[in-house]
Amino acid sequence: MKTKTKRKKHSSAFKAKVGMEAMLGIKTVAQIAREYAVHPVQVSQWKTVIRERLPELFESGGQTGEDSQKLVADLHQKIGELTVDLDYLKKKSRQLGL
């Protein structure tokens, strides 16, 4: 009968360190996996995540600022609509004696 082993939970800093080491290519994935006691497939996955998300670091900050401003404007509009609805319902409930 096999006993279940607990899964290891690695910190994001650890994943970044191992993934960057794999990106540099100084050591093979197998060597890195042995050194840090993780599966080689896991090292490759972390390397892929870094490669895919690296361009996001260099995106302009202005674009996200515009997105957040639009989100804030949309939320203010929704708050206004809900306030109007609430006022209407309060008025009607008073008229009906509820």
NUVOVEX-768337 format. One line per field, with one value per atom (N, C-alpha, C): atom name; x, y, z. Coordinates in nm, 3 decimals. Each point is the difference from the previous one (the first is absolute). Layout:
BEGIN
site: CA,...
X: X,...
Y: Y,...
Z: Z,...
***
This chain:
BEGIN
site: N,CA,C,N,CA,C,N,CA,C,N,CA,C,N,CA,C,N,CA,C,N,CA,C,N,CA,C,N,CA,C,N,CA,C,N,CA,C,N,CA,C,N,CA,C,N,CA,C,N,CA,C,N,CA,C,N,CA,C,N,CA,C,N,CA,C,N,CA,C,N,CA,C,N,CA,C,N,CA,C,N,CA,C,N,CA,C,N,CA,C,N,CA,C,N,CA,C,N,CA,C,N,CA,C,N,CA,C,N,CA,C,N,CA,C,N,CA,C,N,CA,C,N,CA,C,N,CA,C,N,CA,C,N,CA,C,N,CA,C,N,CA,C,N,CA,C,N,CA,C,N,CA,C,N,CA,C,N,CA,C,N,CA,C,N,CA,C,N,CA,C,N,CA,C,N,CA,C,N,CA,C,N,CA,C,N,CA,C,N,CA,C,N,CA,C,N,CA,C,N,CA,C,N,CA,C,N,CA,C,N,CA,C,N,CA,C,N,CA,C,N,CA,C,N,CA,C,N,CA,C,N,CA,C,N,CA,C,N,CA,C,N,CA,C,N,CA,C,N,CA,C,N,CA,C,N,CA,C,N,CA,C,N,CA,C,N,CA,C,N,CA,C,N,CA,C,N,CA,C,N,CA,C,N,CA,C,N,CA,C,N,CA,C,N,CA,C,N,CA,C,N,CA,C,N,CA,C,N,CA,C,N,CA,C,N,CA,C,N,CA,C,N,CA,C,N,CA,C,N,CA,C,N,CA,C,N,CA,C,N,CA,C
X: 0.084,-0.084,0.088,-0.025,0.080,-0.055,0.090,-0.043,0.012,-0.094,0.002,0.101,0.078,0.095,-0.061,0.033,-0.053,0.071,-0.076,0.057,0.081,0.111,0.083,-0.059,-0.002,-0.045,0.120,0.036,0.117,-0.042,0.082,-0.031,0.022,-0.061,0.015,0.145,0.070,0.141,0.083,-0.030,0.072,-0.025,-0.126,-0.036,0.071,0.004,0.067,0.149,0.060,0.143,0.033,-0.075,0.023,-0.030,-0.111,-0.037,0.101,0.052,0.100,0.131,0.034,0.119,-0.015,-0.119,-0.026,0.002,-0.050,0.000,0.143,0.089,0.138,0.069,-0.034,0.054,0.141,0.052,0.134,0.004,-0.105,-0.014,-0.119,-0.002,-0.115,-0.116,-0.119,-0.120,0.016,0.057,0.019,0.094,0.106,0.094,-0.067,-0.077,-0.070,-0.102,-0.072,-0.101,0.065,0.114,0.070,0.048,0.054,0.055,-0.107,-0.119,-0.107,-0.103,0.021,-0.088,-0.144,-0.016,-0.132,0.001,-0.116,-0.009,0.042,0.071,0.042,-0.115,-0.115,-0.117,-0.044,0.007,-0.038,0.093,0.128,0.098,-0.033,-0.032,-0.035,-0.127,-0.097,-0.124,0.027,0.081,0.033,0.076,0.087,0.076,-0.095,-0.100,-0.098,-0.083,-0.041,-0.079,0.080,0.127,0.084,0.012,0.023,0.017,-0.127,-0.117,-0.126,-0.035,0.033,-0.041,0.105,0.117,0.106,-0.035,-0.065,-0.035,-0.093,-0.081,-0.092,0.075,0.123,0.079,0.034,0.005,0.042,-0.114,-0.124,-0.114,-0.009,-0.049,-0.008,-0.103,0.031,-0.089,-0.123,0.007,-0.112,-0.121,0.024,-0.110,-0.081,0.066,-0.074,-0.069,0.057,-0.063,-0.132,-0.004,-0.123,-0.105,0.044,-0.093,-0.058,0.083,-0.049,-0.093,0.027,-0.088,-0.136,-0.002,-0.126,-0.077,0.071,-0.065,-0.061,0.073,-0.050,-0.124,0.004,-0.115,-0.122,0.021,-0.110,-0.058,0.086,-0.047,-0.077,0.045,-0.073,-0.138,-0.008,-0.129,-0.093,0.053,-0.081,-0.047,0.086,-0.038,-0.114,0.008,-0.107,-0.132,0.004,-0.122,-0.061,0.084,-0.049,-0.056,0.059,-0.050,-0.138,-0.018,-0.131,-0.103,0.034,-0.091,-0.037,0.098,-0.023,-0.093,0.025,-0.086,-0.144,-0.018,-0.133,-0.071,0.072,-0.060,-0.034,0.083,-0.030,-0.127,-0.011,-0.116,-0.128,0.006,-0.118,-0.037,0.099,-0.031,-0.066,0.041,-0.064,-0.146,-0.022,-0.134,-0.092,0.055,-0.081,-0.007,0.073,-0.003,0.079,0.101,0.082,0.119
Y: -0.118,0.118,0.124,0.088,0.122,0.109,0.076,0.116,0.122,0.088,0.120,0.098,0.057,0.103,0.136,0.093,0.135,0.069,0.080,0.076,0.115,0.026,0.112,0.128,0.104,0.131,0.092,0.042,0.085,0.147,0.086,0.143,0.053,0.113,0.060,0.042,0.040,0.038,-0.122,-0.115,-0.122,-0.037,0.007,-0.033,0.093,0.128,0.098,-0.030,-0.032,-0.029,-0.121,-0.108,-0.122,0.022,0.068,0.028,0.087,0.101,0.088,-0.076,-0.088,-0.081,-0.086,-0.053,-0.080,0.087,0.125,0.092,0.034,0.016,0.036,-0.109,-0.125,-0.109,-0.041,0.046,-0.037,-0.148,-0.045,-0.140,-0.059,-0.131,-0.065,-0.002,-0.024,-0.008,-0.113,-0.111,-0.114,0.035,0.073,0.039,0.092,0.096,0.094,-0.075,-0.092,-0.078,-0.081,-0.062,-0.076,0.091,0.115,0.093,0.050,0.030,0.056,-0.104,-0.126,-0.111,0.021,0.036,0.011,-0.081,-0.028,-0.079,0.086,-0.059,0.077,0.063,-0.067,0.057,0.128,0.002,0.119,0.116,-0.028,0.104,0.056,-0.088,0.044,0.085,-0.037,0.078,0.140,0.010,0.130,0.085,-0.064,0.070,0.056,-0.080,0.043,0.118,-0.006,0.109,0.130,-0.007,0.120,0.053,-0.090,0.042,0.068,-0.053,0.055,0.133,0.016,0.120,0.111,-0.026,0.099,0.127,-0.009,0.124,0.092,-0.054,0.083,0.100,-0.032,0.090,0.130,-0.006,0.115,0.074,-0.039,0.071,0.138,0.095,0.137,0.010,0.082,0.018,0.081,0.083,0.085,-0.080,-0.111,-0.081,-0.057,-0.046,-0.054,0.112,0.120,0.114,0.035,-0.005,0.028,-0.106,-0.125,-0.108,0.019,0.038,0.018,0.121,0.105,0.117,-0.036,-0.081,-0.043,-0.086,-0.087,-0.085,0.084,0.101,0.087,0.075,0.049,0.072,-0.091,-0.124,-0.096,-0.030,-0.014,-0.029,0.118,0.123,0.118,0.005,-0.034,-0.001,-0.103,-0.117,-0.106,0.042,0.065,0.049,0.100,0.088,0.097,-0.067,-0.102,-0.071,-0.069,-0.064,-0.070,0.096,0.118,0.100,0.048,0.023,0.042,-0.108,-0.125,-0.112,-0.010,0.015,-0.008,0.112,0.121,0.113,-0.024,-0.050,-0.028,-0.104,-0.107,-0.107,0.046,0.085,0.054,0.084,0.083,0.087,-0.083,-0.102,-0.084,-0.080,-0.047,-0.078,0.089,0.128,0.094,0.025,0.014,0.025,-0.119,-0.120,-0.120,-0.034,0.072,-0.023,-0.123,-0.032,-0.119,0.039
Z: 0.000,0.000,0.000,-0.094,-0.011,0.089,0.057,0.077,-0.090,0.015,-0.083,0.056,-0.090,0.042,-0.025,0.086,-0.016,-0.115,-0.071,-0.111,0.055,-0.066,0.041,-0.056,0.082,-0.046,-0.001,-0.119,-0.016,-0.007,0.057,-0.004,-0.142,-0.026,-0.133,-0.024,0.105,-0.014,-0.040,0.059,-0.034,-0.145,-0.042,-0.138,-0.098,0.034,-0.086,-0.010,0.112,0.003,-0.087,0.018,-0.076,-0.148,-0.029,-0.139,-0.072,0.070,-0.062,-0.025,0.092,-0.021,-0.125,-0.020,-0.120,-0.125,0.012,-0.114,-0.043,0.097,-0.033,-0.081,0.025,-0.080,0.036,0.113,0.041,0.038,0.068,0.038,-0.075,-0.012,-0.062,0.099,-0.054,0.084,0.100,-0.043,0.090,0.115,-0.029,0.105,0.100,-0.049,0.088,0.085,-0.061,0.072,0.113,-0.029,0.103,0.112,-0.037,0.099,0.097,-0.051,0.083,0.043,-0.034,0.037,-0.046,-0.127,-0.061,-0.129,-0.052,-0.123,-0.119,-0.098,-0.117,-0.078,-0.003,-0.069,0.069,0.132,0.076,-0.033,-0.010,-0.036,-0.138,-0.093,-0.136,0.000,0.082,0.008,0.055,0.105,0.057,-0.101,-0.076,-0.104,-0.106,-0.038,-0.100,0.051,0.126,0.059,-0.004,0.035,-0.002,-0.142,-0.095,-0.140,-0.052,0.038,-0.049,0.065,0.127,0.073,0.001,-0.049,0.001,-0.077,-0.117,-0.072,0.078,0.091,0.079,0.087,0.037,0.084,-0.072,-0.133,-0.076,-0.069,0.029,-0.057,0.063,-0.077,0.050,0.112,0.100,0.113,-0.035,-0.104,-0.039,-0.043,-0.065,-0.049,0.116,0.103,0.113,0.077,-0.001,0.065,-0.065,-0.134,-0.072,0.033,0.007,0.033,0.139,0.095,0.137,0.009,-0.077,0.000,-0.057,-0.105,-0.059,0.100,0.069,0.100,0.112,0.047,0.106,-0.049,-0.124,-0.054,-0.010,-0.045,-0.010,0.138,0.099,0.135,0.059,-0.026,0.046,-0.064,-0.128,-0.068,0.063,0.029,0.062,0.139,0.076,0.133,-0.012,-0.099,-0.022,-0.032,-0.087,-0.035,0.122,0.079,0.118,0.104,0.012,0.093,-0.041,-0.130,-0.050,0.027,-0.028,0.025,0.149,0.086,0.143,0.047,-0.046,0.038,-0.045,-0.123,-0.052,0.086,0.034,0.080,0.141,0.058,0.132,-0.004,-0.104,-0.015,-0.016,-0.084,-0.024,0.124,0.075,0.120,0.106,0.008,0.093,-0.043,-0.131,-0.051,0.029,-0.005,0.023,0.149,0.083,0.142,0.044,-0.075,0.035,0.081
***
